Amino acid sequence: MMLRKSLIYVSFLLDYSVTQAVELKNVQILQEGSSFELKKVTVIDDKKKERISNLYFIDSPEGALEASRVDGLPVKELEDLILDFGGDNTCVKKIKKAIAREDRVPTKFNEHCKKQFNKPKDDDFDVIIIDKDIAMITKENDMKQLMEEKGFKYTPESDGLVDLNGVSVRGYGGWKDRSKTWSKSLNENIGTKKKIPPDGSSYIELKIEGSLSGNASARLDYAYKTKFWVPYKIKMKTVTAKATFSLSGDIQINGKAEINYPGYTWSIASPRIAWGVFFVGILPVVYKVELPIRAGSGEIKIEASGNVGLKKKLSISGEYEYVCTKSTCSKVKSKFDENGGLTADNIGFQAIATVGIEPFVDVAIKADIYWGLIWAKVGLRPSFPVSINAYYGNLCGDGDGLNGNEIVYAAYLNIEFRAGVFFEMRWVAEKYLQIYRTNLGVYDLLNPSTAFSPEIRPTLNNLRDTVTLLINLRECVSDVETNYQDFSIDWDDGSSHSIADLTGTKTFTHVYPSTGTYTIKVQHQNGAYTERAITIIKTQPPVITNVQASCLFVVNNSQLKPMTKYLTRLTGMVVATGSPSTYDIFNNTDLALTKIYTGQLNEFSNEHQGHVDKFVKTVPGYIEQYNLNVTACNKIACSSSLLNINCKFPATPTILGVKTSCIVKNKEKEGFIEKEQYTTYITGSVNATGLPSTFEVSKGKKVIYKDELGVFSKRMKQKKKKKGYILNIRACNSEGCSNYFSIYVVCLMGKK
């Protein structure tokens, strides 16, 4: 917030207009710097009296330093400007010390001052205009003399400062807010015809005819300060542009060529609303308010030829009001009415290839203060974006999602109307704010353009009777107006669905009543379509058709000395229809239900026409019987089946292989040598089927090992060294014994 200088007196301004009408005679630049100007402004008032003012134009704190250093702006005024531009008293003190120390005005501010100036403050136009003659005055008597020289009668003891015409301009105090308004009624005829470029075979011709009527106004909000009751310093705050209008006419476009043009804008008329000078105290403010009317083509893109136009004349009316500061223009209100003239029936067209153009006519209010030092322009721009688009290729999506992208083609005309407010200021380039837009129609030139066929993705649920269908537009036509994106779904079972204004991806579901193959067809309003076949299998409750299981005892070889001699191994399979998703198998004993298996589908068998799930369960110990309760479930229901199984030992064992080793060692007693004595170590293991309960190992007719384990070891002492032994091995269970398995074991000498 810009700091305001505290003053002792309570101020007031009785009136600030010296004359009713003045004209600018001459402007002369006396001094110019990077951030300030000193100008001599000469005006003639309505009494034909010449008035001359020397005015500083300062647009920054640095400009104030420069004006003081280069042109002698008093230090007191410099201090006041520092506060006006957002500085604080500390900054003022630092500048005073720098001037006292160096005996001149410094060239730049220190960091403290720069931080103060960079703080957020009022969004005024950062330009302050100061009357140099008054700025130099430090005494009231000098002010009295100056006012009398300029034709004013200075009477501070009365109610005001009065010029020779009797108009009071007296006031005193800090910044005071005031405003100035200009307005005018409008009645302009518009008629223009442009060929771009004017010569050559490649061109576009734009013809605009019509009339404009309405009222326009502009208001300047400003503030001023006084010295010894006389206004001498002024700054601009906002510019408000306001208009009501009625525009009628006709637009025709004709083009031929294959070329792009950057777009053209030309002035049709610029009626003057107001122009001249008004006074704030003795400070002249020069203004010019116009209503520039321009026509333009916008950017033009032409490939081949075509023409577009209105069948009947256009009639538009509305109003708008915007307030502009130094950085932006904000809407107060806006209204737009096309009075029923913007309909598809009012568009006539013929196209051979591609045309892109946005012709417009804009009407603006431009307020110009001090010859462009401060100005803002706000206007209305109605325009017709027209494009004829074509496509051919295979990069526009995969319609059915099966075999990759298809080759599709399109050629269509898109016509729109839009209106917006544009604004432009000295510090801001032209900006456009849309206030109205409507689509006049999309026209398919190929009947149909196949690129409008959609992308569809159907999927079935787990029960295989419900379809989820995703539909979206192909990318090459996704930016076409949504009111031309209507579709219908044919589910191929006698039912259908309509889709209006498709955008993005839409999801639909459909339940089919019976099993079968159906072709889903999604068709655009122009006739282009995509279809996809799906097969429905109505899911029924599961039925267990077969349960098979077997139970055998096996030797527990899981560890060297197992806690249980046997393991009971249960294996089996379940066959069921109805697409089961889970199986639960329990053993029903006298004590409790014990879970055997819980699993999901892992195999599909055409032989059984159902799902096959295999299970295995191994428990330590000897279980004589299983009473199985088998349940199969899908998403609809479950079914169960019972099965009793007696566990048994396998058939007569068969020895599959034997592993053996033989080590011979001799010993020597301490103190004296005894005759040689040999110790033989024989070890082995037997691999056999049939769940053997005992193993027997013989050397000749002598049994050297008999036990339930298939791992044996034998230690023998002999006076003679043996090279090897023949072993006969057999395995037995409750069903009988295996044949003898003979093996020759070679003995090796070991360490003593």
C-alpha positions in Angstrom: 0.0 0.0 0.0 1.5 3.3 -1.1 2.3 5.4 2.0 0.6 8.8 2.2 2.3 11.8 3.6 0.8 13.1 6.8 -0.3 16.7 6.6 -1.5 19.0 9.4 -4.5 20.5 7.7 -7.8 18.8 6.9 -8.1 19.2 3.2 -11.0 19.7 0.8 -11.4 20.5 -2.9 -14.4 22.6 -3.8 -14.0 22.2 -7.6 -11.1 21.3 -9.8 -12.2 22.3 -13.3 -10.8 25.6 -14.4 -12.4 25.6 -17.9 -15.2 23.8 -19.7 -13.2 23.1 -22.9 -9.5 23.5 -23.8 -7.3 22.5 -26.8 -3.7 21.4 -26.9 -1.4 23.8 -28.8 2.1 22.4 -28.3 4.2 19.9 -26.4 8.0 20.3 -26.1 10.3 17.9 -24.3 12.7 20.0 -22.2 14.6 17.2 -20.4 14.6 13.4 -20.8 16.1 10.6 -18.7 15.7 6.9 -18.5 12.9 7.1 -16.0 11.6 10.7 -16.2 10.7 13.4 -18.7 10.2 17.2 -18.3 7.7 18.5 -20.9 6.5 22.1 -21.7 2.7 21.8 -22.4 0.9 24.7 -24.0 -3.0 24.7 -24.1 -5.6 27.3 -25.2 -8.7 27.5 -22.9 -12.2 28.3 -24.0 -11.5 32.1 -23.4 -8.7 31.8 -25.9 -6.2 32.3 -23.1 -2.8 30.6 -23.5 -1.7 28.5 -20.5 1.8 27.0 -20.2 2.9 24.3 -17.7 6.3 22.6 -17.2 5.5 19.0 -16.1 7.6 16.2 -14.7 6.6 12.7 -15.7 8.2 10.3 -13.2 7.4 6.6 -13.4 9.7 5.1 -10.7 11.8 5.9 -7.6 14.9 5.9 -9.8 13.2 8.5 -12.0 12.7 10.7 -8.9 16.5 10.4 -8.1 17.3 11.2 -11.8 15.0 14.2 -11.9 16.5 15.6 -8.7 20.1 14.9 -9.8 19.8 16.0 -13.5 17.1 18.8 -13.5 17.1 20.1 -9.9 13.9 18.6 -8.5 13.9 19.8 -4.9 15.1 17.3 -2.3 11.9 17.9 -0.3 9.9 16.7 -3.4 12.3 13.8 -3.8 11.6 12.7 -0.2 7.9 13.0 -0.8 8.1 10.9 -4.0 10.1 8.2 -2.1 7.1 7.8 0.2 4.6 8.0 -2.8 6.4 5.1 -4.5 6.2 2.9 -1.3 9.4 3.8 0.6 9.5 4.4 4.3 10.9 7.1 6.6 14.1 5.1 7.1 14.7 5.2 3.4 14.1 9.0 3.4 16.7 9.4 6.2 19.3 7.4 4.3 18.9 9.5 1.2 19.2 12.7 3.2 22.4 11.4 4.8 23.8 10.4 1.5 23.1 13.9 0.0 24.6 15.6 3.1 27.7 13.4 2.9 28.4 13.6 -0.8 26.8 17.0 -1.4 24.9 15.6 -4.4 22.0 13.3 -5.0 23.0 9.6 -5.2 22.6 7.6 -8.4 20.8 4.6 -6.8 19.0 3.4 -3.7 20.5 1.1 -1.1 19.1 -2.5 -0.5 16.7 -1.4 2.3 15.0 1.1 0.0 14.8 -1.4 -2.9 13.0 -3.9 -0.6 10.5 -1.3 0.3 9.8 -0.4 -3.3 9.3 -4.1 -4.2 6.6 -4.7 -1.6 3.0 -5.2 -2.9 1.1 -1.9 -3.2 -1.9 -0.4 -4.9 -2.2 -1.4 -8.6 -2.0 2.2 -9.9 -0.3 3.2 -13.1 3.1 4.0 -11.6 3.5 7.4 -13.2 3.3 10.7 -11.2 3.0 14.0 -13.0 4.3 17.1 -11.1 4.1 20.8 -12.0 7.8 21.9 -11.8 7.1 25.6 -11.1 5.0 24.7 -8.0 7.5 22.0 -6.9 10.2 24.7 -6.6 8.1 26.9 -4.2 8.8 26.7 -0.5 6.9 29.8 0.7 3.3 30.8 0.6 4.1 34.3 -0.7 5.9 32.8 -3.6 2.9 30.6 -4.4 0.7 33.7 -4.3 2.9 35.5 -6.8 3.0 32.5 -9.1 -0.7 32.1 -9.1 -1.2 35.7 -10.0 1.3 35.4 -12.9 -0.7 32.5 -14.2 -4.0 34.4 -14.0 -5.3 33.2 -10.6 -6.3 35.3 -7.6 -4.8 33.7 -4.6 -6.9 34.3 -1.5 -6.1 31.7 1.2 -8.1 33.5 3.8 -11.3 33.0 1.7 -13.0 29.9 0.6 -10.7 29.1 -2.3 -8.3 29.9 -5.0 -10.2 31.5 -7.9 -9.1 32.1 -11.4 -10.1 35.1 -13.5 -13.3 33.3 -14.6 -14.4 32.8 -11.0 -13.8 29.0 -10.7 -12.4 27.8 -7.4 -9.4 25.4 -7.5 -8.3 25.6 -3.8 -7.5 22.5 -1.8 -5.0 21.1 0.7 -3.9 17.7 2.1 -2.8 14.2 1.0 -3.8 12.2 -2.0 -7.4 12.9 -3.1 -9.4 10.6 -5.4 -11.3 12.1 -8.4 -12.6 10.8 -11.8 -13.3 12.1 -15.3 -15.9 10.6 -17.7 -16.5 10.8 -21.4 -19.3 9.3 -23.4 -20.9 9.3 -26.9 -23.7 7.7 -28.9 -22.6 5.7 -31.9 -24.0 5.1 -35.4 -21.4 3.7 -37.8 -21.7 1.9 -41.1 -19.3 -0.9 -41.8 -18.3 -1.9 -45.3 -15.0 -3.6 -46.3 -13.7 -6.1 -48.8 -10.2 -7.5 -48.7 -8.4 -9.9 -50.9 -5.3 -11.4 -49.2 -2.8 -11.1 -50.9 -4.2 -8.6 -53.3 -2.4 -10.2 -56.3 -1.7 -13.8 -57.4 -3.7 -17.0 -57.9 -3.5 -18.0 -54.3 -5.8 -15.8 -52.2 -8.6 -15.5 -49.7 -11.3 -12.9 -50.1 -13.2 -11.6 -47.0 -16.3 -9.4 -47.4 -17.9 -7.7 -44.4 -20.9 -5.4 -44.5 -23.1 -4.0 -41.7 -23.8 -1.3 -39.2 -23.0 -0.6 -35.6 -25.0 1.5 -33.1 -24.9 2.0 -29.4 -23.4 4.0 -26.6 -19.8 4.1 -25.4 -18.1 5.7 -22.4 -14.7 5.8 -20.6 -13.9 6.9 -17.1 -10.4 7.8 -15.8 -9.9 7.5 -12.0 -7.0 9.5 -10.7 -5.7 11.1 -7.5 -3.9 14.4 -6.8 -1.9 16.3 -4.0 -1.7 20.0 -3.2 0.9 22.5 -1.9 -0.3 25.6 -0.2 -3.9 24.7 -1.2 -2.9 24.4 -4.9 -3.1 21.0 -6.7 0.3 20.3 -8.3 0.9 16.5 -8.3 -1.3 13.9 -10.0 -1.3 10.1 -10.6 -3.6 7.8 -12.7 -5.3 4.8 -11.1 -7.8 3.0 -13.3 -9.5 3.2 -16.7 -13.1 1.9 -17.0 -14.5 1.1 -20.5 -18.2 0.5 -21.0 -20.4 0.1 -24.1 -23.8 -1.1 -25.2 -23.9 -2.1 -28.9 -25.9 -3.5 -31.7 -24.1 -5.0 -34.7 -25.8 -6.3 -37.9 -24.3 -7.4 -41.2 -23.0 -10.2 -43.4 -19.7 -12.1 -43.7 -18.7 -14.0 -46.8 -15.4 -16.0 -47.3 -14.0 -17.3 -50.6 -10.6 -18.9 -51.0 -8.4 -20.7 -53.4 -4.8 -22.0 -53.0 -2.5 -24.2 -50.9 -0.8 -21.7 -48.6 -0.9 -20.3 -45.1 -1.3 -16.6 -44.3 -0.4 -15.0 -41.0 -3.7 -13.0 -40.8 -4.5 -9.4 -41.5 -6.1 -6.6 -39.5 -7.2 -3.3 -40.9 -8.9 -0.2 -39.6 -12.5 0.5 -40.8 -13.3 3.6 -38.8 -12.2 5.4 -35.5 -15.0 7.7 -34.4 -13.8 10.2 -31.7 -15.7 10.2 -28.5 -13.7 13.0 -26.8 -10.4 14.8 -27.2 -8.8 17.6 -25.4 -7.4 18.8 -22.0 -8.9 19.1 -18.6 -7.3 20.7 -15.5 -6.6 19.4 -12.0 -6.0 22.7 -10.3 -3.6 24.3 -12.7 -2.2 20.9 -14.0 -3.4 20.2 -17.6 -4.4 16.5 -18.3 -4.3 15.7 -22.1 -6.8 13.0 -23.2 -8.1 11.3 -26.3 -11.0 8.8 -26.2 -11.8 7.0 -29.5 -13.8 4.0 -30.6 -11.6 2.2 -33.1 -13.4 -0.3 -35.4 -11.2 -3.0 -37.0 -11.8 -6.0 -39.2 -9.5 -8.9 -39.6 -9.2 -12.4 -41.0 -7.4 -14.1 -38.1 -4.8 -16.6 -39.1 -5.7 -18.2 -42.5 -4.9 -21.7 -43.5 -6.0 -22.8 -47.0 -5.5 -26.1 -48.8 -7.3 -26.1 -52.2 -10.6 -24.1 -52.3 -13.9 -23.4 -50.6 -16.4 -20.9 -49.6 -18.5 -20.3 -46.4 -21.0 -17.6 -45.7 -24.3 -16.7 -44.0 -27.6 -17.3 -45.8 -29.2 -14.3 -44.0 -27.7 -11.3 -42.2 -26.3 -11.5 -38.7 -27.8 -9.4 -35.8 -25.8 -9.2 -32.6 -26.4 -7.0 -29.5 -25.0 -6.8 -26.0 -23.0 -4.8 -23.4 -19.8 -5.0 -21.5 -17.9 -3.1 -18.8 -14.3 -3.7 -17.8 -11.9 -1.9 -15.3 -8.3 -1.7 -16.3 -5.3 -1.2 -14.0 -1.6 -1.2 -15.0 -1.5 -5.1 -15.2 -4.9 -6.4 -16.2 -8.5 -5.7 -17.0 -11.3 -7.2 -14.8 -14.9 -7.8 -15.9 -17.6 -5.8 -14.2 -20.4 -7.3 -16.4 -20.9 -8.6 -19.9 -23.9 -9.7 -21.9 -24.2 -11.1 -25.4 -27.2 -12.0 -27.6 -27.0 -13.3 -31.1 -30.8 -12.9 -31.6 -31.3 -16.3 -33.2 -29.1 -15.7 -36.2 -26.4 -18.2 -35.2 -28.0 -21.5 -36.2 -26.9 -24.3 -38.5 -29.7 -23.5 -41.0 -28.0 -20.1 -41.5 -24.7 -21.5 -42.8 -24.1 -22.1 -46.5 -20.9 -23.9 -47.5 -19.1 -25.6 -50.3 -15.6 -27.1 -49.9 -13.2 -29.1 -51.9 -10.4 -29.5 -49.4 -9.3 -27.6 -46.2 -10.0 -24.0 -45.2 -9.2 -22.5 -41.8 -10.1 -18.9 -41.0 -11.5 -16.8 -38.2 -12.9 -13.5 -39.6 -13.8 -10.8 -37.1 -14.9 -7.3 -36.6 -14.0 -5.7 -33.3 -15.2 -2.5 -31.7 -13.0 -1.0 -28.9 -12.9 2.0 -26.6 -9.4 3.5 -26.3 -8.6 6.0 -23.6 -5.2 7.8 -24.1 -3.7 10.0 -21.5 -0.7 12.3 -22.2 0.0 11.0 -25.8 0.2 7.4 -25.0 2.0 7.6 -21.7 -1.0 6.0 -20.1 -3.6 4.3 -22.2 -5.9 1.3 -22.2 -8.1 -0.1 -24.9 -11.1 -2.5 -24.3 -13.2 -3.8 -27.1 -15.6 -6.5 -28.3 -14.6 -9.0 -31.0 -17.2 -11.3 -32.7 -15.6 -13.9 -35.0 -16.3 -17.0 -37.0 -13.8 -19.8 -36.6 -14.2 -22.0 -39.7 -12.3 -25.2 -40.5 -12.6 -28.0 -43.0 -10.6 -31.0 -41.8 -9.4 -34.1 -43.6 -7.7 -37.3 -42.4 -6.5 -40.5 -44.0 -4.2 -43.1 -42.3 -3.7 -45.9 -39.7 -2.6 -43.9 -36.7 -6.0 -43.1 -35.4 -6.6 -46.0 -33.0 -7.8 -49.6 -33.0 -11.6 -49.8 -33.2 -12.3 -53.3 -32.0 -9.0 -54.0 -30.1 -8.3 -57.2 -32.1 -6.0 -56.8 -35.1 -4.3 -53.4 -34.6 -5.0 -50.0 -36.1 -7.4 -49.8 -39.1 -7.1 -47.4 -42.0 -9.7 -44.7 -41.6 -10.6 -41.5 -43.3 -12.5 -38.3 -42.6 -13.4 -35.0 -44.1 -15.7 -32.6 -42.2 -16.6 -28.9 -41.9 -16.7 -27.3 -38.5 -18.2 -23.8 -38.1 -18.4 -21.8 -34.8 -19.2 -18.3 -33.7 -17.5 -16.7 -30.7 -17.4 -13.3 -29.1 -15.0 -11.9 -26.6 -13.6 -8.8 -25.0 -10.0 -7.9 -25.7 -7.9 -5.4 -23.9 -4.5 -3.8 -24.5 -2.5 -1.3 -22.5 0.9 0.3 -22.6 2.4 -2.3 -20.3 0.3 -5.3 -21.4 0.1 -6.9 -24.8 -3.3 -7.6 -26.3 -5.3 -10.2 -24.4 -8.5 -11.9 -25.4 -11.3 -13.0 -22.9 -14.0 -15.1 -24.4 -17.5 -14.3 -23.2 -19.6 -16.3 -25.7 -19.1 -19.3 -27.9 -21.4 -21.6 -29.9 -21.0 -24.3 -32.5 -23.0 -23.7 -35.6 -22.6 -27.2 -36.9 -20.3 -30.1 -38.0 -20.9 -31.4 -41.5 -19.6 -34.8 -42.7 -18.4 -34.4 -46.3 -17.9 -38.2 -47.0 -21.1 -39.8 -45.6 -19.7 -41.4 -43.6 -16.2 -40.5 -42.5 -15.0 -43.8 -41.0 -12.7 -42.1 -38.5 -15.9 -41.4 -36.5 -16.3 -45.1 -35.8 -15.4 -45.4 -32.1 -13.0 -47.6 -30.2 -14.8 -50.2 -28.2 -13.5 -52.7 -25.6 -16.0 -55.4 -24.3 -15.1 -57.6 -21.4 -17.0 -60.4 -19.6 -17.4 -60.9 -15.9 -16.5 -64.1 -14.1 -20.0 -65.5 -14.7 -19.6 -64.8 -18.4 -23.1 -63.4 -18.8 -22.5 -59.7 -18.2 -20.6 -57.5 -20.6 -18.8 -54.3 -19.5 -18.3 -52.1 -22.6 -15.8 -49.2 -22.8 -16.4 -46.7 -25.6 -14.2 -43.7 -26.6 -13.5 -41.5 -29.6 -10.6 -42.0 -31.9 -7.9 -39.5 -31.3 -8.0 -37.9 -34.8 -11.6 -36.7 -34.3 -11.6 -36.3 -30.5 -11.6 -32.5 -30.7 -14.7 -32.3 -32.9 -17.6 -30.5 -31.3 -19.4 -32.8 -28.8 -22.8 -32.1 -30.1 -21.7 -34.1 -33.2 -20.6 -37.1 -31.2 -23.9 -39.0 -30.7 -23.8 -42.8 -30.8 -26.1 -45.8 -30.5 -25.3 -49.3 -29.1 -27.0 -52.4 -30.6 -26.5 -55.3 -28.2 -27.7 -57.9 -30.8 -30.3 -59.3 -28.4 -33.1 -56.9 -29.3 -32.0 -54.1 -27.0 -30.1 -50.9 -27.7 -28.8 -47.8 -26.0 -28.3 -44.1 -27.1 -25.3 -42.0 -26.2 -25.4 -38.2 -26.6 -22.4 -35.9 -26.7 -19.7 -38.5 -26.1 -16.5 -37.2 -24.6 -13.6 -39.2 -23.0 -14.3 -42.8 -22.2 -17.8 -44.0 -21.2 -18.6 -47.3 -19.5 -21.8 -49.4 -20.1 -22.9 -52.8 -18.8 -25.4 -55.3 -20.3 -26.7 -58.7 -19.0 -27.5 -61.2 -21.7 -30.4 -63.5 -21.1 -29.0 -66.7 -22.6 -25.9 -68.5 -23.8 -24.8 -67.6 -27.4 -22.5 -65.5 -29.6 -23.6 -61.8 -30.0 -22.2 -59.0 -32.1 -22.1 -55.7 -30.3 -22.3 -52.7 -32.8 -21.6 -49.1 -31.8 -22.6 -46.6 -34.5 -21.9 -42.9 -34.9 -24.8 -40.6 -36.0 -23.1 -40.3 -39.5 -23.3 -44.1 -40.0 -19.7 -45.1 -39.2 -19.6 -48.0 -36.8 -17.4 -50.5 -35.0 -18.5 -54.0 -34.0 -17.2 -56.9 -31.9 -18.4 -60.5 -31.3 -18.5 -62.0 -27.8 -19.6 -65.4 -26.5 -21.9 -65.7 -23.5 -21.8 -68.8 -21.4 -24.4 -68.7 -18.7 -22.9 -70.0 -15.5 -24.8 -72.7 -13.5 -24.3 -73.8 -9.9 -21.4 -76.3 -9.7 -22.0 -80.1 -9.7 -19.4 -82.5 -8.5 -19.3 -85.4 -11.0 -16.4 -87.4 -9.7 -14.1 -87.6 -6.6 -11.2 -90.0 -6.7 -8.7 -90.5 -3.9 -6.1 -93.0 -2.6 -4.3 -93.4 0.7 -0.9 -95.2 1.3 1.6 -95.5 4.1 5.2 -94.5 3.4 8.3 -94.8 5.5 9.2 -91.5 7.2 12.7 -90.8 5.8 12.4 -87.1 6.5 15.0 -87.2 9.2 17.7 -89.6 10.6 15.7 -90.7 13.6 12.1 -89.8 12.8 9.5 -89.5 15.6 7.0 -91.6 13.6 7.8 -94.7 11.6 5.2 -93.9 8.8 3.7 -91.1 7.0 0.1 -91.2 5.6 -0.2 -89.7 2.1 -3.6 -88.8 0.7 -3.9 -87.9 -3.0 -6.9 -87.3 -5.1 -8.9 -85.1 -7.6 -12.3 -83.5 -7.9 -14.2 -83.1 -11.2 -17.0 -80.5 -11.2 -19.1 -78.5 -13.7 -20.2 -74.9 -13.3 -16.7 -73.3 -13.2 -15.9 -73.7 -9.5 -13.6 -71.1 -8.1 -12.8 -72.8 -4.8 -12.7 -76.3 -3.3 -12.9 -77.2 0.4 -12.0 -80.7 1.5 -12.3 -81.9 5.2 -11.7 -85.2 7.1 -14.8 -85.9 9.2 -13.6 -87.8 12.3 -15.4 -88.6 15.5 -13.6 -85.8 17.2 -13.6 -82.9 14.7 -13.4 -81.7 11.1 -9.8 -81.5 9.9 -9.0 -79.3 6.9 -7.3 -81.3 4.2 -7.2 -78.9 1.3 -8.5 -75.4 0.1 -7.6 -74.4 -3.4 -8.6 -72.6 -6.6 -9.0 -73.8 -10.2 -5.7 -74.9 -11.7 -6.6 -77.1 -14.7 -9.4 -77.4 -17.3 -10.3 -80.8 -18.7 -12.3 -81.1 -21.9 -12.5 -84.9 -21.3 -14.7 -84.4 -18.2 -16.4 -81.2 -19.4 -15.6 -79.7 -16.1 -12.9 -78.3 -13.8 -10.3 -80.7 -12.3 -8.6 -79.8 -9.1 -5.9 -82.1 -7.7 -5.0 -82.3 -4.0 -2.3 -83.9 -1.9 -2.1 -84.2 1.9 0.7 -85.9 3.9 0.5 -86.2 7.7 2.9 -88.0 10.1 1.6 -91.1 11.7 -0.7 -94.0 10.7 -4.2 -93.1 9.7 -6.3 -96.1 8.8 -9.3 -94.3 7.2 -10.4 -90.9 5.7 -14.1 -89.8 5.7 -13.8 -86.9 3.1 -16.3 -84.1 2.8 -15.7 -82.3 -0.6 -17.3 -78.9 -1.4 -17.0 -77.1 -4.8 -18.2 -73.4 -5.1 -18.6 -70.7 -7.7 -20.1 -67.3 -7.4 -23.7 -68.7 -7.6 -23.7 -71.6 -5.1 -21.8 -74.7 -3.7 -22.3 -78.5 -3.9 -20.8 -81.3 -1.8 -19.8 -84.9 -2.0 -18.7 -87.6 0.5 -16.1 -90.3 0.1 -14.7 -92.9 2.5 -11.1 -94.2 1.9 -9.2 -97.0 3.7 -5.5 -96.5 3.8 -3.2 -99.5 3.1 0.3 -100.5 2.7 1.6 -100.7 -0.9 2.2 -104.1 -2.7 5.2 -106.4 -2.1 8.4 -104.3 -2.0 10.8 -104.0 -4.9 14.4 -103.0 -4.3 15.3 -100.2 -6.7 18.9 -99.8 -5.7 21.6 -100.2 -2.9 24.5 -97.9 -2.0 27.4 -99.5 0.0 30.9 -98.8 1.2 33.6 -101.0 2.9 36.7 -99.7 4.8 39.4 -102.0 6.3 41.8 -100.8 9.1 44.6 -102.5 11.1 45.8 -101.7 14.6 49.2 -101.6 16.5 49.5 -102.0 20.3 51.8 -99.8 22.3 55.0 -101.3 23.7 55.3 -104.3 21.5 54.1 -105.4 18.1 51.2 -107.9 17.9 50.2 -109.9 14.9 48.3 -107.9 12.4 44.5 -107.6 13.1 42.0 -106.0 10.6 38.7 -104.3 11.3 36.2 -104.1 8.5 33.4 -101.4 8.4 30.5 -102.0 6.0 27.7 -99.4 5.6 24.8 -99.1 3.1 21.3 -97.8 2.3 18.4 -99.5 0.4 15.9 -97.8 -1.8 12.7 -99.8 -2.2 9.0 -99.4 -3.1 6.1 -100.9 -1.2 6.6 -99.4 2.2 9.0 -102.1 3.6 8.7 -102.8 7.3 12.0 -104.7 7.6 15.3 -104.9 5.7 17.6 -108.0 5.8 21.3 -108.0 4.8 23.2 -111.4 4.6 26.9 -112.2 4.0 26.8 -115.7 2.7 24.3 -117.6 4.9 24.9 -115.3 7.9 22.5 -112.4 8.5 24.5 -109.4 9.5 21.6 -106.8 9.7 17.9 -107.0 10.1 15.8 -103.9 11.1 13.0 -101.6 10.0 15.3 -98.9 8.7 16.7 -99.0 5.2 20.1 -97.8 6.4 22.6 -100.4 7.9 26.1 -100.6 9.3 28.3 -103.6 10.3 31.8 -103.8 12.0 33.8 -107.0 11.8 37.3 -108.1 13.1 39.5 -110.4 11.0 43.1 -111.6 11.0 43.3 -111.6 7.3 42.6 -108.7 5.0 39.6 -109.2 2.7 39.3 -107.5 -0.7 35.5 -107.5 -0.7 32.3 -109.2 0.2 29.1 -110.4 -1.5 25.9 -109.1 0.2 22.4 -110.4 -0.3 19.6 -107.9 0.5 15.8 -108.1 0.6 12.9 -105.9 1.9 9.6 -107.1 3.4 6.2 -105.7 4.3 2.9 -107.2 5.4 2.3 -108.4 1.8 5.6 -110.3 1.5 9.3 -109.9 0.7 11.1 -108.8 -2.3 13.6 -111.0 -4.2 17.2 -111.0 -3.0 19.3 -108.1 -4.4 23.0 -109.2 -4.6 25.9 -106.8 -4.7 29.7 -107.1 -4.4 31.2 -104.6 -2.1 34.9 -103.7 -2.7 36.9 -102.9 0.5 39.4 -100.2 0.7 42.3 -99.7 3.2 41.7 -96.9 5.6 44.0 -95.0 7.9 45.6 -96.8 10.8 
